[in-house]
Amino acid sequence: MRRCSPLAGLFLAGTFALALSACAPRSSAENHSPKTIRWWHINSDLPSQKVIDEIAKEFEASHPWVTVKVVVLDNMEYKPKLKLELAAKDPPDIFHSWGGGNMAELAKQGYLRDISSWVQGDRWKSRISPVALGLYSYDGKVFGFPQDLGMVGFWYNSELLSKAGFSDFPTDWEGFLQMCASLKNAGIAPVSLGLADRWTAMYYWAYFALRLGGRGIFDDILDGRRSFEDPSLIGAGRLMQDFYGRALLQRTAIGDDFMAQSRYMGDGKCAVQLMGQWALALQAQAAEQKGKLERYMRFAPFPSVKGGKGGPRDVMGGGNGFVIGKNAPDEAVELLEYWTRAENLQRYFDVFPAVPTVDAVKIANPALLQVKTFLKDMSSYCLYPDQMFPQEINDLIDGTSARIMIGELSPERGCAIIDEAWKKAQTASP
C-alpha cells in the first residue's frame, strides 16, 4: 500500500511490463459449470455505462457458460450496500475500489482474492505504473487493478476568469482569494461546492493540511508519529472556516450535492471547483449545455499557503479501479483482465475523460494532459485521506470536514473527535 511518500515522476516514469495473456474464447460451454459474475460499478453517466455493458456482453459471448450481472450504484449508496454484502460474507465478484487503506482493510479481513499470480504472471496483458498498482496491493499481494490515476486540483473556466481580469491561475492562497473576490465583484459566482455529499469539503481540509504540515502529515498519523490534533490539521480547519465565511460559494452550497456542484461548472454558473480527474466527465453529464463549455476548462494545482511546509507539487489523489471478491471464480479475474486491455479501456476513456493508468490508452483533452503533466513533475503523492484509514474513520473524516467548514464544529473539537475515534479503532484492532 502506498501513502504520502515522495514519488517524483511516478506516473510516466518507468512502467513494469505485465506479460501478454489471452482472454481466450471458448467454443462451447460443455466442459464448464455455469458461472455468474456480479460486477458492481459506480459510473453514473450513460456513455461509460454502455461501454461497461458492452464489455460484459463480449465476455459472455466468449465464455458461454458465464453470466455477467452488472450492477450500477450511486456513489453515496455504494458503500452502505457493499457493507451489507460484506457482513453476509458474500462480496461481489468484481467491485469498485479507490485502493489504499480501505482496500487494505478488506484484504486483511479476508474479503478480497489475491490475484498477484495473474497480474504479475503470464495471464495479464496491460502495462501499468508500479505505483498505480501499489495502491491496489497490500502486504506484497495484488487484489485489484486501477484503470485511472490522477490528482485533485482546481478546475476552472478560463473564459470566466478572463472576464475578471485573470489569465493565469494564482499559485498562492492569498492570490486565490483575491481572484475569487474579483470574480464576485464581476457578478460571477467564484466557487462551486456541493456540501451535502461531505467528501467534497474534505478535499479542502486535506489540501490545507498538506500545505501547512507538509507531505507526510497523513502518513505520520497512520503510522502513529502524529495525531489528528496536529496543529496543521487544526490550522487547516481555520482556513476552511475563513474561506467559507467569505461567501464565495453558490448560495445553495449546503444543500447541493456533488452532481449539483458539477452542473454549476458545466453550465458556466461558477468559475472554479476543487475536484479530481473525473470532473470533466461529470460536468458534461450534469450540465444542461452538455459539454459546450469543456473547451474552456483548465486545471491548476492547489495553491501554496503562507508559512506552510508543503507546496503545489505535493499532490493528493488516487485511482478508480476494481478489486476481486474472495469467492469470485477465475472467470471474474479473466473479465477484469479483459476490461483492462488497452483497446477496451480506450473505448471507456473516449467517453469518460480521465487519466488512464495503461500507457497505451491515449488522451487528447488539453486539461487532462495538464493533469498528467503535473503528476509527472510532482514532488510527493498522497492518497485521499478518506481512503487511507478504516471505513468508519474515513466516513468520519468526510463528515467532520464539512461540519468544521460551515462552523458547526470548531477545528479543535472536530480534530479531537476524529482523533478519539482513530485511537479507539486502533485499540479495538486485533
C-alpha positions in Angstrom: 0.0 0.0 0.0 1.3 3.5 -0.9 0.8 6.5 1.1 2.3 10.0 1.1 5.8 9.2 0.1 8.0 11.2 -2.4 7.3 9.7 -5.8 8.5 12.3 -8.3 7.8 11.3 -11.8 5.7 8.3 -10.7 3.1 8.4 -13.4 5.2 8.4 -16.5 8.4 7.0 -15.0 9.3 3.5 -15.9 6.4 1.1 -16.1 6.9 -2.5 -15.5 5.7 -4.9 -18.1 2.9 -7.3 -17.3 3.2 -10.1 -19.7 0.8 -11.0 -22.5 -2.1 -13.1 -21.9 -5.3 -14.0 -23.7 -8.9 -14.0 -22.5 -9.3 -17.0 -24.8 -12.7 -17.6 -26.3 -14.3 -21.0 -25.8 -16.3 -22.6 -28.5 -18.5 -24.5 -26.1 -19.8 -24.5 -22.5 -20.0 -28.3 -22.3 -16.8 -28.7 -20.2 -17.7 -25.9 -17.8 -20.2 -25.4 -15.0 -22.4 -22.3 -15.2 -21.0 -19.3 -13.5 -22.5 -15.9 -12.6 -20.2 -12.9 -12.1 -21.6 -9.9 -10.1 -19.9 -6.7 -11.3 -20.6 -3.6 -9.3 -19.6 -0.2 -10.5 -20.5 3.5 -9.7 -20.4 5.1 -13.1 -23.5 7.3 -13.2 -23.1 8.5 -16.8 -24.8 6.6 -19.6 -21.9 6.6 -22.1 -19.5 4.8 -19.8 -22.3 2.5 -18.5 -22.8 1.5 -22.1 -19.2 0.6 -22.6 -19.1 -1.5 -19.4 -22.2 -3.3 -20.6 -20.7 -4.0 -24.0 -17.5 -5.4 -22.4 -19.6 -7.7 -20.2 -21.6 -9.0 -23.2 -18.5 -9.6 -25.2 -17.0 -11.6 -22.4 -20.2 -13.6 -22.1 -20.0 -14.3 -25.9 -16.5 -15.7 -25.5 -17.4 -17.6 -22.3 -20.9 -19.0 -22.9 -21.1 -20.7 -19.5 -20.8 -17.2 -17.8 -23.5 -14.7 -17.0 -22.3 -11.3 -16.0 -24.7 -9.3 -13.9 -23.7 -5.6 -14.0 -25.0 -3.6 -11.0 -24.8 0.3 -11.2 -24.9 2.1 -7.8 -24.8 5.7 -6.9 -21.6 6.8 -5.2 -23.4 7.6 -1.9 -25.4 4.3 -1.8 -22.5 2.1 -2.9 -20.6 2.0 0.5 -23.6 1.1 2.7 -24.8 -1.6 0.2 -21.3 -3.0 0.0 -21.1 -3.1 3.8 -24.2 -5.3 3.8 -22.7 -7.7 1.3 -19.5 -7.9 3.4 -21.5 -8.6 6.6 -23.1 -11.5 4.8 -19.6 -12.6 3.8 -20.6 -12.5 0.2 -18.8 -9.6 -1.5 -19.4 -9.0 -5.2 -17.1 -10.8 -7.6 -15.8 -7.5 -9.1 -16.4 -4.2 -7.3 -15.3 -0.6 -7.4 -12.4 0.4 -5.2 -10.3 3.5 -4.6 -7.4 1.3 -3.4 -5.3 2.4 -0.4 -6.1 1.8 3.3 -9.7 0.9 3.0 -8.9 -1.7 0.4 -6.1 -3.0 2.7 -8.6 -3.4 5.5 -10.8 -5.5 3.3 -7.8 -7.6 2.3 -6.8 -8.1 6.0 -10.3 -9.1 6.9 -10.3 -11.7 4.1 -12.9 -10.2 1.8 -10.6 -10.0 -1.3 -9.0 -12.5 -3.5 -5.3 -12.4 -4.1 -4.7 -12.1 -7.9 -0.9 -11.5 -7.8 -0.1 -14.6 -9.8 -2.4 -13.4 -12.5 -1.4 -9.7 -12.7 2.3 -10.3 -12.3 2.4 -13.5 -14.4 1.7 -14.5 -17.9 -2.1 -14.0 -17.9 -2.2 -10.2 -17.9 -1.9 -8.1 -21.0 -1.8 -4.5 -19.7 1.2 -2.3 -18.7 0.8 -0.1 -15.7 2.8 2.2 -13.3 4.1 0.2 -10.3 2.8 3.0 -8.0 -0.7 2.8 -9.5 -0.7 -1.0 -8.9 0.8 -0.4 -5.5 -2.5 1.4 -4.5 -4.3 -1.9 -5.1 -1.7 -4.0 -3.3 -1.3 -4.9 0.4 1.4 -7.0 2.2 3.0 -7.8 -1.2 -0.2 -9.1 -2.7 -2.3 -7.6 -5.5 -6.1 -7.5 -5.1 -7.2 -5.4 -8.0 -6.4 -3.1 -10.8 -6.9 0.7 -11.3 -8.0 2.0 -14.7 -7.2 5.6 -13.9 -4.9 7.6 -11.6 -4.9 11.3 -11.1 -5.0 14.2 -8.7 -7.3 16.6 -7.1 -6.9 20.2 -8.1 -8.8 23.3 -9.2 -10.7 23.0 -12.4 -11.5 26.5 -13.7 -13.4 28.1 -16.5 -10.7 30.2 -18.3 -13.3 32.3 -20.1 -14.9 33.4 -16.8 -11.5 34.1 -15.2 -10.6 36.3 -18.1 -13.8 38.4 -17.6 -12.5 39.1 -14.1 -9.1 40.1 -15.4 -7.1 36.8 -14.8 -5.2 35.0 -17.5 -3.3 32.8 -15.1 -4.4 30.8 -12.0 -2.9 32.0 -8.7 -0.1 30.0 -7.2 -0.7 31.1 -3.6 -3.8 31.1 -1.4 -3.9 34.8 -0.9 -3.9 35.3 -4.7 -6.7 32.7 -5.0 -8.9 34.7 -2.5 -8.2 37.9 -4.4 -9.2 36.2 -7.7 -12.4 35.0 -6.1 -13.2 38.5 -4.8 -12.7 39.9 -8.3 -15.0 37.2 -9.8 -17.6 38.1 -7.2 -17.3 41.8 -8.0 -17.7 41.0 -11.6 -21.0 39.2 -10.9 -19.6 35.7 -11.3 -20.1 33.0 -8.6 -16.5 32.1 -7.8 -16.5 28.6 -6.4 -18.9 25.6 -6.8 -19.2 23.2 -3.9 -21.7 20.5 -3.0 -21.5 20.2 0.8 -24.4 17.8 1.1 -22.0 15.0 0.0 -19.4 16.0 2.6 -16.4 14.4 0.9 -16.2 17.5 -1.3 -15.3 19.6 1.8 -12.7 17.0 2.8 -10.6 17.9 -0.2 -10.1 21.5 1.2 -9.3 20.2 4.7 -6.8 17.7 3.3 -5.0 20.1 1.0 -4.8 22.8 3.6 -3.3 20.2 6.0 -0.8 19.1 3.3 0.2 22.7 2.6 0.6 23.6 6.3 2.0 20.3 7.7 3.9 19.0 4.6 3.7 15.9 2.5 4.0 13.4 5.4 1.1 14.6 7.6 -1.4 11.8 6.9 1.3 9.1 6.6 2.6 10.2 10.0 -0.9 9.9 11.5 -1.4 6.5 10.1 1.9 5.3 11.5 1.4 6.9 14.9 4.0 9.7 14.6 1.4 12.5 14.7 -2.3 12.7 15.6 -5.4 14.2 14.1 -5.0 17.0 16.6 -1.8 18.1 14.9 -1.6 21.9 14.7 -1.5 21.7 10.9 -4.9 20.0 10.8 -6.4 22.5 13.3 -5.0 25.3 11.2 -6.5 23.7 8.1 -9.9 23.8 9.8 -9.4 27.5 10.5 -8.5 28.2 6.8 -11.6 26.3 5.7 -13.9 28.3 8.0 -12.3 31.6 6.8 -12.9 30.5 3.2 -16.5 29.6 3.8 -17.1 32.8 5.7 -16.2 34.9 2.7 -19.4 33.9 0.9 -17.5 32.8 -2.3 -19.7 29.7 -2.9 -23.0 29.4 -4.7 -25.9 30.3 -2.4 -27.2 26.8 -2.2 -23.9 25.1 -1.4 -25.1 23.5 1.9 -27.9 21.7 0.2 -26.2 20.9 -3.1 -24.6 17.5 -3.8 -21.6 16.7 -6.0 -23.7 16.5 -9.1 -25.2 19.9 -8.5 -21.6 21.2 -8.0 -20.7 19.7 -11.3 -23.8 21.2 -13.0 -22.9 24.7 -11.9 -19.5 24.3 -13.5 -20.8 22.6 -16.7 -23.3 25.4 -17.2 -20.9 28.2 -16.6 -22.6 29.5 -13.4 -19.5 29.1 -11.3 -15.9 29.6 -12.2 -13.9 27.2 -10.1 -14.3 23.8 -8.3 -11.8 21.6 -6.4 -12.1 18.1 -7.8 -10.4 15.1 -9.2 -9.6 13.9 -12.7 -13.2 12.8 -13.3 -14.5 16.4 -13.1 -14.9 16.9 -16.9 -17.0 13.8 -17.4 -19.4 14.7 -14.6 -19.6 18.3 -15.6 -20.6 17.2 -19.1 -23.1 14.7 -17.7 -24.8 17.1 -15.2 -24.8 20.2 -17.4 -27.9 21.4 -19.3 -25.5 22.5 -22.0 -23.9 19.0 -22.3 -20.2 19.8 -22.6 -20.4 23.0 -24.5 -18.0 24.7 -22.0 -15.5 21.9 -21.9 -13.1 23.7 -24.2 -12.7 26.5 -21.6 -11.9 24.2 -18.7 -8.3 24.2 -17.4 -6.6 22.6 -14.4 -4.3 24.0 -11.7 -2.7 22.5 -8.5 -3.9 23.6 -5.1 -2.1 26.9 -4.2 0.6 27.2 -1.6 -0.2 28.6 1.9 1.9 31.2 3.5 4.3 29.7 6.1 3.4 26.1 5.2 5.8 23.2 4.8 4.2 21.9 1.6 3.8 23.3 -1.8 1.9 22.9 -5.1 4.0 19.9 -6.2 2.8 17.9 -3.2 -0.4 16.5 -4.6 -3.4 14.5 -3.4 -5.2 12.0 -5.5 -5.9 8.4 -6.2 -7.3 6.0 -8.7 -10.6 4.3 -9.6 -10.5 0.6 -10.3 -11.8 -2.8 -9.3 -11.0 -5.5 -6.8 -11.9 -9.1 -6.8 -14.1 -10.6 -4.1 -12.9 -13.6 -2.1 -15.5 -16.0 -3.5 -15.0 -14.9 -7.1 -14.3 -17.6 -9.8 -11.4 -17.5 -12.1 -13.6 -16.2 -14.8 -14.1 -12.9 -12.8 -10.3 -12.4 -12.8 -10.3 -13.1 -16.6 -13.1 -10.5 -17.0 -11.1 -7.9 -15.1 -8.1 -8.6 -17.3 -10.3 -8.2 -20.4 -11.6 -4.9 -19.1 -8.1 -3.5 -18.6 -6.8 -4.2 -22.1 -5.8 -1.0 -23.8 -8.2 -1.4 -26.7 -11.1 -1.8 -24.2 -10.1 1.0 -21.9 -9.6 3.2 -24.9 -13.4 2.8 -25.6 -14.1 3.8 -22.0 -11.8 6.8 -21.9 -13.1 8.0 -25.2 -16.5 8.7 -23.5 -15.3 9.2 -19.8 -12.4 11.7 -19.8 -9.8 10.8 -17.1 -6.1 9.9 -16.9 -5.6 6.2 -17.7 -3.1 4.0 -15.9 -2.3 2.0 -19.0 0.2 3.8 -21.2 -1.2 2.6 -24.5 -4.5 4.4 -23.8 -4.4 7.9 -25.4 -6.0 11.1 -24.1 -6.4 14.3 -26.2 -8.1 16.7 -23.8 -5.7 19.6 -23.0 -6.9 19.9 -19.4 -6.4 16.2 -18.7 -2.9 16.5 -20.3 -2.3 19.2 -17.8 -3.1 16.7 -15.0 -0.8 14.2 -16.5 2.0 16.8 -16.7 1.5 17.8 -13.0 1.7 14.2 -12.0 5.0 13.8 -13.9 6.5 16.8 -12.2 5.2 16.3 -8.6 7.3 16.0 -5.5 5.0 13.8 -3.5 1.8 11.9 -3.8 -0.8 11.5 -1.1 -3.8 9.1 -1.4 -7.2 10.7 -0.5 -7.2 10.7 3.3 -10.7 9.3 3.4 -9.3 6.2 1.7 -6.3 5.7 4.0 -8.0 4.6 7.2 -10.7 2.0 8.2 -14.0 2.8 6.7 -15.6 4.2 9.9 -12.7 6.7 10.2 -12.9 7.6 6.5 -16.6 8.4 6.9 -15.9 10.5 10.0 -13.2 12.4 8.2 -15.6 13.3 5.4 -18.5 14.3 7.7 -16.4 16.2 10.2 -14.6 18.2 7.5 -17.9 19.5 6.3 -19.1 20.4 9.8 -15.9 22.2 10.5 -16.1 24.2 7.3 -19.6 25.5 8.0 -18.8 26.3 11.6 -20.9 23.6 13.2 -17.7 22.4 14.9 -14.6 24.3 16.0 -11.4 23.0 14.3 -10.1 21.9 17.7 -13.3 19.9 18.6 -13.6 18.4 15.1 -10.0 17.2 15.1 -10.4 15.8 18.6 -13.5 13.8 17.5 -11.6 12.1 14.7 -8.5 11.5 16.9 -10.6 9.9 19.6 -12.3 7.6 17.1 -8.9 6.7 15.5 -7.3 5.8 18.8 -10.4 3.7 19.7 -10.2 1.9 16.3 -6.6 1.1 16.8 -7.2 -0.3 20.3 -10.1 -2.4 19.0 -8.0 -3.8 16.1 -6.8 -7.4 16.6 
